[in-house]
Every structure is written in C-alpha cells, then in structure tokens.
Amino acid sequence: MLKNLSHIGIAVQSIGRASEFFGKTLKLGEPEIIEVPDQKVRVAIFRFAGFQIELLEPMGQDSTIAKFLEKRGEGIHHLCFNVENIENALSELKMAGVNLIDEKPRLGATGNKIAFVSPKSTYGVLIELREPKIK
C-alpha cells in the first residue's frame, strides 16, 4: 500500500525562527511558503534528496496545529507516506478496522489528495496518506 515516505511535518510556533535553523544552520536553503486557509496553517517546505520537511505554523488559535502546540509543544506532528491510490488505501485501512480522521481525501498544501489516519490506531503517530499528482 505505501510507496515511500513523502515528508515529516513539524509543528512550530514560528516558521521564521524555525526556518533559520533548518534553512541556514542545517543548510537546507530557502523554503517554499504556502498558506492553506481552510486548514488554518502556514507551511514552509524544505525539499532535498527527494524528501521534504514541512514546518507547520498555525494561522489562528482555533487551528489544529495551535491545539497540538498547546498540548504537546513544538516537534514532530506527522509522518506522510505516498500511496498509489488514496481511495483504495483508505478503504483497505477502514476494512482492517483502522480509525480514520478522513474517510475521503481532501486537497493538501501542494494540491495533492491527502487523508489522515488517527493516531489512536497507529501507536500515537499521526499518519498522512498522500497521492502524488501525475506529472
């Protein structure tokens, strides 16, 4: 079902401060910044070696990232895996009794279909599934 690891999402209070570390100290360069208003999140994407690190900053106190930061503080928020067919992957997981946050895919920050799997079924790790756009 899973093809490969797409990215790691890291919840941060400030993309600006966190980008100093990831971009300059770790020398990952300048990130692409994307705002996703419907998810109330601002994302800084660092791309390297076919992989991404995404910094997630809340765009309001009612965002899920703000709630995560309040409860757990800054740190790894989720792991994202690429899948060939997200609808099939969600169906297989549901039939296996896995708790899904999203039973149907939605559009993510980069325009790909995404869906989240509940950490209640994944040993405390929020899992994102991503179906890459065909180029």
N, C-alpha and C positions, 0 to 999 in steps of 0.2 A: 504494500500500500504506500509506504513512504519512499520517496525517491532520494532525497538528501536534505541536509539542514540548510535552510534559507537564511535565517538570521536569528540573532539573540536580541530581544527587546529589553532595554534597561530603563527603569523609571528614574527620573531625575527631577529635582526642583527647578533647575535652570539649565537649559540647553547651552546657553552662553558659557557658563562656568564649566560644565561637563565637556563641552567641545574643546576647551583649552587643553584639558588633559588628553582626550582621545585624539584630537587633531594635531596638537603641537607636541605634547610630551611623547605620545606613542607614534607620532609622525604618520597618522592616517590621512592627513590632508584636510581639505575643507569639505564639510558635509553638504549634502543637498537638504534643504529645509522645506518641509511640506506641512501645511496646516490641513487638518481633517475636522472641519467644524461639526459634522454630525456625530463624531466620536469625541469631540471636545479635547483634541490632543494635537500638539505640535510635535513633529517628528524630525530628527536630524539623522540622516542616513549616511554612514560611512561605508564605502564599498572597497573591498580589497580581496584578491585571490578567490574570486567567485563567491564571496561570502559577504554578509552585511552585519554591522552593529547598528541598531536603531536606538537612539535616545528618545525617550517619551516624556514630554513635559505637559502637564495639564493646562488646559485653556479655561479653567474655572474650577471653583471648589466643588461643583457637582459632577465633575468628570470621574470616570472610573480610575484614572491614574492618580488624581488627587486623593481619592479614598484609599488607594493602595499605598501611597506615600504616607498618609496619616497613620495607617495601620502598621505598615512594615518598614517604612523609611526607604531611602534610595537603594537600588540594587536590581538584580535580575527580575524582570517581570514575566517574561515568557520565552519559550523556545518555539521557533516556527519551522515547520517541515513542508517541503514541496511535495505535492501529490499530483498524479496524472489526471484524475477526475475527482473533484472535490465532492460532488453529489454522491458518487459511489462510495467514497471513503466515509462520508457521514452516515450513509445507510449501513455500511458494514459495522461501524462503531456502535450505532444505535442497536442493531440486531445482536451485538455482543454484550449489550447491557451497559454500555459506557454512557455517562451523563454528559450531554452536550449543552453548551451555552447557546450555540447557534445551530438550529436544526436545518437551516437553509443558509447558503453562502450569502455574503454581502461584499461590497467593494471595499478594499483596503486602501491605504495611503498611496500606493503606486498604481492603483487601478486594476489590481488582480483580485480574483474571487478569493475570499478568506472565510474562515469559520473557527470558532474557539471551542475547545474541549474543556470541560470542567476539571479543575484541579482535584475535586473530590474523587475522581476516577483515575487520576494519574499521579498518585503519591505526592500530592501537594504542588505539582508543577503545572502551571497554565500552559497548554499546548495550543498553538495556532496552526491550522492547516492552510496551505496556500496553493492555488492552482495558477501557475505562471501563464501569462498571456502568450499565445502562439505568435512568434515573430514572422 
